[in-house]
Amino acid sequence: MLKHTRRRALGLLLAACAGAQLLGSGQRAFAQDEEDEDPEAPSEPECYESKKFGPWTAQASDASAGASQRDLAAIDPKACDLGLEFQVNTDFDAKIFVQGSAEGSLPEAFLVKPENRLIAKNAGGTAIVDEALCGNCTDIYDDQVSIVLPLATAPLLRDEKSMELVLKLSGKDDDCRFHIDCVTMRKALDWAAERRDALAEKLENNECTSPEGCFITTACCDVLGLDDDCFELRTLRRYRDNVLAKQPGGAALIARYYALAPGVLAHLRAASDDPARALRNVYARFVLPAALAARLGLNALAYRLYVRMLNELAGTGMATGARANATTPAPNT
C-alpha cells in the first residue's frame, strides 16, 4: 500500500516536473529513467566526526571541515530575544542562523528594511563591517533567517582574538550583541581540517563504517521498504554533497544533522506508540518533498524543508535525546 502511494505521488510530481521544463530552466527531465544519471557523479561522503572545543563543535567529513556554535547567548540576554547559531568553515566563510522569539516574528518585510544593520567589530571595538542586515539573507522562513556574513569578517575570524557581532533592529531600543571567541574557534577548525584529510584517506581505504538504521531519512525509507539506493536517498545525498556542502556554513549544517539525528531517531522510536507510523509521517511531510525539490533544482525549498524537519523534531520532546547524543558521528544520510 505504501509503495503504491509513493508511486502515485511520484507520478503526479513527474507530470509537474515535465511542465516545469517548459519554463526553460534547462534542467534534465525528472521523468528520465533514474538509471540515466551520471555514473561519474562523485560518491557521497561517508565519514564524519565531531569534537567539542569549549562552546564550539568541530565537524569534519572526508570532504569538508567546519565549526559551529549553537545557542550562542547574547552579551545582554535581557536586551535581546533572538537566538543565534554561528557556522564557519576552514576558509573562514561564515553564516549565522537567527531565530526569532515567536513564529513569524522575523518576516521578510521587516528584515529587508535598510535601517536593520549587521555590524562586526574587532577585539578593540572598532566596527569593520556595518551594512544592511539582509544584504546576504539566503532563507527567511517563519521565525528564522540565515545570513551569509560579508567577506570582510573573514580577517577578523582568522586573526583576531575575538569578534563582536551586533544585530541592530528597527524599533528596538537595544542592540543584540554577541561575543565570538575566535581563538577557540580556530582550534576547532584546525582539528576539523586535520580530521578531514584523515577521513578522506579512510574513505579511500573503505574503512568507514555505518551503524545500521541510525539516521532519520534512511529510517523513513526503510520503513517503506525502500532500499539504500532508492530515489529519495540518492537525491538527498547528491544534494548534500554537490549543493549544501559547497555553501558557506554547509559543512557545519550537515554535521549538525549527523550529530542530532541518532538521538532524535532513538527518542522517536522510544516515545511513539507507533514508531513506524511516526516515520511514515516524517517521510510524507519532509523526506519525499525535500527529495523532489532537490531533484527539480529547487534548492532553497529543499533546504527549508530540511531545516524545518530538524528544528521540529529536535525542538519537541525529542530534544533531550538528541542533545544527549550530540557528539555521535553519523557517516550516512
Secondary structure by P-SEA (a helix, b strand, c coil): caaaaaaaaaaaaaaaaaaaaaacccccccccccccccccccccccbbbbbbcccbbbbbcccccccccccccccccccccbbbbbbbcccccbbbbbbcccccccccccccccccbbbbbccccccccccccccccccccccbbbbbcccccccccccccbbbbbbbbccccccbbbbbaaaaaaaaaaaaaaaaaaaaaaaaaccccccccccaaaaaaaaaccccccaaaaaaaaaaccccccccaaaaaaaaaaacaaaaaaaaaaacccaaaaaaaaaaacaaaaaaaaaacaaaaaaaaaaaaaaaaaaccaaaaaaaacccccccc
